């Protein structure tokens, strides 16, 4: 069976009808609820991108500095998570690197990066676009965890029992 976790998994269900070689990852396991969460995630990501085009950064302010430091932290964390995922052999549960501390580090660091941009721009509009994205992403994660339980079985169950979903939050 193919390894799941992939960047942009929340939008790839749209491509299920394309030839397999063009698909980023398999999403045939999506339930209708998973597809709703994925669609909402796609919409909120687009909204966040659109709003961010019109929001200036507050360069030279303490908020900008804090936002930049937080964004750098998020970028490094995301890259570490991606490396751990990419270096895991196909068909195995990803349990190395930052995945020892969180079952969803890519999503976590993506959301931290979005919040960092909210801080760096001191924008309530960006924050209002980010909060629903974070909530919907949780729904996407629940679907992916269900898939991982089905695909990886007891191996994933043990990993899930010892590793929090979002670092300190089980």
C-alpha positions as CSV (number, residue, x, y, z in Angstrom):
1,X,0.0,0.0,0.0
2,X,1.2,3.5,-0.7
3,X,2.5,5.8,2.1
4,X,0.1,8.6,2.7
5,X,1.1,11.9,4.2
6,X,1.8,14.4,1.5
7,X,2.0,18.2,1.1
8,X,-1.3,19.5,0.0
9,X,-3.2,16.3,0.8
10,X,-6.3,18.4,1.7
11,X,-6.8,19.5,-2.0
12,X,-5.7,16.4,-3.9
13,X,-9.1,14.7,-3.8
14,X,-10.0,16.9,-6.7
15,X,-7.6,15.0,-8.8
16,X,-8.9,11.5,-8.1
17,X,-10.2,11.3,-11.7
18,X,-6.8,12.1,-13.2
19,X,-4.4,9.4,-14.3
20,X,-2.5,8.0,-11.3
21,X,0.8,9.3,-12.5
22,X,-0.5,12.8,-12.2
23,X,-1.9,12.4,-8.7
24,X,0.1,13.7,-5.8
25,X,-1.2,11.0,-3.5
26,X,-4.2,8.6,-3.2
27,X,-7.3,10.1,-1.6
28,X,-9.8,7.4,-2.4
29,X,-10.1,6.8,1.3
30,X,-11.7,10.2,1.8
31,X,-15.2,10.1,3.3
32,X,-17.7,12.8,2.4
33,X,-16.8,14.5,5.7
34,X,-13.1,14.4,4.8
35,X,-13.9,16.0,1.4
36,X,-15.8,18.8,3.1
37,X,-12.9,19.5,5.4
38,X,-10.4,19.3,2.5
39,X,-12.6,21.7,0.4
40,X,-12.9,24.1,3.3
41,X,-9.2,24.0,4.0
42,X,-8.5,24.8,0.3
43,X,-11.0,27.8,0.5
44,X,-9.5,29.1,3.7
45,X,-5.9,28.7,2.4
46,X,-6.9,30.7,-0.7
47,X,-8.7,33.3,1.5
48,X,-5.6,33.6,3.7
49,X,-3.4,34.1,0.6
50,X,-5.7,36.7,-0.9
51,X,-6.0,38.7,2.3
52,X,-2.2,38.6,2.8
53,X,-1.7,40.3,-0.5
54,X,-3.3,43.4,0.8
55,X,-1.9,43.5,4.3
56,X,1.4,45.3,4.8
57,X,4.1,44.0,7.2
58,X,4.8,46.3,10.2
59,X,8.6,46.5,9.4
60,X,10.6,48.1,12.2
61,X,8.1,47.4,15.0
62,X,8.5,44.9,17.8
63,X,5.6,42.9,16.4
64,X,7.4,42.5,13.1
65,X,10.5,41.2,14.9
66,X,8.5,38.7,17.0
67,X,6.7,37.6,13.9
68,X,9.9,37.1,12.0
69,X,11.5,35.0,14.8
70,X,8.3,32.9,15.0
71,X,8.2,32.5,11.3
72,X,11.9,31.4,11.2
73,X,11.1,28.8,14.0
74,X,8.1,27.6,11.9
75,X,10.1,27.3,8.7
76,X,12.9,25.3,10.4
77,X,10.4,23.1,12.1
78,X,8.5,22.5,8.8
79,X,11.7,21.7,7.0
80,X,12.7,19.2,9.8
81,X,9.3,17.5,9.5
82,X,9.5,17.3,5.8
83,X,13.0,15.8,6.0
84,X,11.9,13.2,8.5
85,X,9.0,12.3,6.3
86,X,11.1,12.1,3.1
87,X,13.8,10.0,4.7
88,X,11.3,7.3,6.0
89,X,11.1,4.2,3.8
90,X,7.8,3.9,1.9
91,X,5.2,1.9,3.8
92,X,6.5,2.7,7.2
93,X,5.0,5.0,9.9
94,X,7.0,8.2,10.1
95,X,8.4,8.2,13.7
96,X,11.8,9.8,13.4
97,X,13.0,13.4,13.9
98,X,10.3,15.9,15.0
99,X,7.6,13.1,14.4
100,X,8.8,11.7,17.8
101,X,7.3,14.8,19.4
102,X,4.2,15.3,17.3
103,X,2.1,13.2,14.9
104,X,1.4,16.3,12.8
105,X,4.4,18.6,12.8
106,X,4.0,19.8,9.2
107,X,0.5,21.0,9.8
108,X,1.5,22.5,13.2
109,X,4.4,24.4,11.8
110,X,2.4,25.6,8.8
111,X,-0.2,27.1,11.2
112,X,2.5,28.6,13.4
113,X,4.0,30.3,10.3
114,X,0.5,31.7,9.4
115,X,0.1,33.0,12.9
116,X,3.7,34.5,12.7
117,X,2.6,36.5,9.6
118,X,-0.5,37.7,11.5
119,X,1.8,39.0,14.2
120,X,4.4,40.5,11.8
121,X,1.6,42.4,10.1
122,X,-0.4,43.1,13.2
123,X,-3.4,42.2,11.1
124,X,-6.8,41.3,12.6
125,X,-8.0,40.4,9.1
126,X,-5.2,37.8,8.7
127,X,-6.0,36.4,12.1
128,X,-9.7,36.2,11.2
129,X,-8.7,34.2,8.0
130,X,-6.2,32.0,9.9
131,X,-8.4,30.8,12.8
132,X,-11.0,29.0,10.7
133,X,-8.1,27.4,8.7
134,X,-6.6,26.0,11.9
135,X,-10.0,24.6,13.0
136,X,-10.7,23.0,9.6
137,X,-7.1,21.6,9.5
138,X,-7.9,19.7,12.7
139,X,-10.7,18.0,10.8
140,X,-8.3,17.1,7.9
141,X,-5.9,15.6,10.5
142,X,-8.6,13.5,12.1
143,X,-9.4,11.9,8.7
144,X,-5.7,11.3,8.1
145,X,-5.3,9.7,11.5
146,X,-8.2,7.3,10.7
147,X,-6.5,6.4,7.4
148,X,-3.2,5.8,9.2
149,X,-4.9,3.5,11.7
150,X,-6.4,1.5,8.9
151,X,-3.2,1.4,6.8
152,X,-0.5,0.9,9.5
153,X,-2.6,-0.8,12.2
154,X,-0.9,-1.7,15.4
155,X,2.3,0.1,14.5
156,X,0.4,3.4,14.2
157,X,-1.7,2.7,17.3
158,X,1.5,2.3,19.4
159,X,2.9,5.5,17.8
160,X,-0.4,7.3,18.5
161,X,-0.5,6.2,22.1
162,X,3.0,7.6,22.9
163,X,3.1,10.7,20.6
164,X,0.8,13.8,21.1
165,X,-1.1,15.1,18.1
166,X,0.2,18.6,18.5
167,X,3.4,18.4,20.6
168,X,2.1,19.0,24.1
169,X,-1.6,18.5,23.3
170,X,-2.8,14.9,23.0
